[in-house]
Structures are given as C-alpha cells and as structure tokens.
Amino acid sequence: MDPFRAQLETEWVAGGRNGSELWRQLRASGFPGALCVVSEWATRRRADETLATPRRVPAARVIARPMTLARDQLTKAESSLMIRIEGIAPALLWRVI
C-alpha cells in the first residue's frame, strides 16, 4: 500500500471518506490490494480524527479537576483530556510543582 499512500492522503484531504470508493480509485491506478486493506485504513483514519477533535468543549469543572491532581492520580479519560489540552494550549497546563 505504501506506493499508493500519497494518492490515498490526497483523496482523504479532498473529502473521500468511503473505503470502497477509495479502493476503486486506487484499483484504477493499479493498486493490487484487497478492499479490506483500504477500508481498514479509512476506518483507522476516521477514528484518529474523532479522537483528535473533541465533539464539544468540556465543562470548566471537568477540566479543572485533573489540572489539580498529579499525573499518576488521573483516570485514563482524564489523562486523555489533559493530553489533548496540552496539545492545544501547552501554556495552560504549565504549573510549578
């Protein structure tokens, strides 16, 4: 799939999200792989995008609680939230320990 990755990325950026349609386009370009390979790639890309962008802004109290705890005391969900916030606004999480 590596030789066709650039074409897949281009189609993805252009709005192509359907694995079957992406596979048909790759197949027309000479891609020898199966439909399931491209469909799984598209599924992983959709999941990555969903995790990267939260659906709504969490409430202030939801954000404030994990900011007051040590990292080792956070739940998995709180850790994930702090990682996303740190990526968006690293200065927000700066604190003196």
C-alpha positions in Angstrom: 0.0 0.0 0.0 3.0 2.3 0.5 3.3 3.3 -3.1 -0.3 4.4 -3.1 -0.3 6.2 0.3 0.2 9.7 -1.2 -2.8 9.2 -3.5 -4.9 8.0 -0.5 -3.9 11.0 1.5 -4.8 13.3 -1.4 -8.2 11.7 -1.7 -8.8 11.9 2.0 -7.9 15.6 2.2 -10.3 16.2 -0.7 -13.1 14.6 1.3 -13.0 11.0 0.2 -14.0 9.0 3.3 -15.7 5.9 1.8 -13.3 3.0 1.9 -14.9 1.3 -1.1 -14.7 4.4 -3.2 -11.1 5.0 -2.2 -10.3 1.3 -3.1 -12.0 1.7 -6.6 -9.9 4.8 -7.3 -6.7 3.0 -6.2 -7.6 -0.1 -8.1 -8.0 2.1 -11.3 -4.4 3.3 -10.6 -3.0 -0.2 -10.4 -3.4 -1.0 -6.7 -3.2 -4.8 -6.3 -4.5 -4.9 -2.8 -7.9 -6.0 -1.4 -10.8 -3.8 -0.5 -10.4 -4.7 3.2 -6.9 -3.1 3.3 -8.2 0.2 2.2 -11.4 0.0 4.3 -9.4 -0.7 7.4 -7.1 2.2 6.6 -10.1 4.5 6.2 -11.6 3.3 9.5 -8.4 4.0 11.4 -8.2 7.5 9.8 -11.7 8.3 10.8 -11.0 7.0 14.4 -7.9 9.2 14.6 -9.8 12.2 13.5 -12.5 11.5 16.0 -10.0 11.2 18.9 -8.1 14.3 17.8 -11.1 16.6 17.9 -13.5 16.6 20.8 -17.1 16.8 19.9 -17.8 19.5 22.4 -15.9 21.6 24.9 -15.8 20.0 28.3 -17.3 21.9 31.3 -14.8 24.0 33.3 -15.1 21.7 36.3 -14.3 18.7 34.1 -11.1 20.4 33.0 -10.2 22.0 36.4 -10.2 18.7 38.4 -7.5 16.9 36.5 -5.4 20.1 36.5 -5.2 20.0 40.3 -4.1 16.4 40.5 -0.8 14.7 40.0 -0.5 12.9 36.6 -0.3 9.5 38.3 -3.7 10.1 40.0 -5.6 10.7 36.8 -8.0 8.3 35.2 -7.5 7.2 31.7 -10.2 9.6 30.4 -8.7 12.5 32.4 -5.2 11.7 31.1 -6.5 11.7 27.5 -8.2 15.1 28.1 -5.0 16.6 29.5 -3.0 15.4 26.6 -5.5 17.0 24.1 -5.5 20.2 26.1 -1.7 20.2 26.3 -1.5 19.9 22.5 -3.9 22.8 22.0 -2.7 25.1 24.8 0.5 23.9 26.5 0.9 27.1 28.5 -2.4 26.4 30.1 -1.1 23.3 31.9 2.2 24.9 33.0 2.4 24.7 36.7 5.2 24.8 39.3 5.5 21.7 41.4 
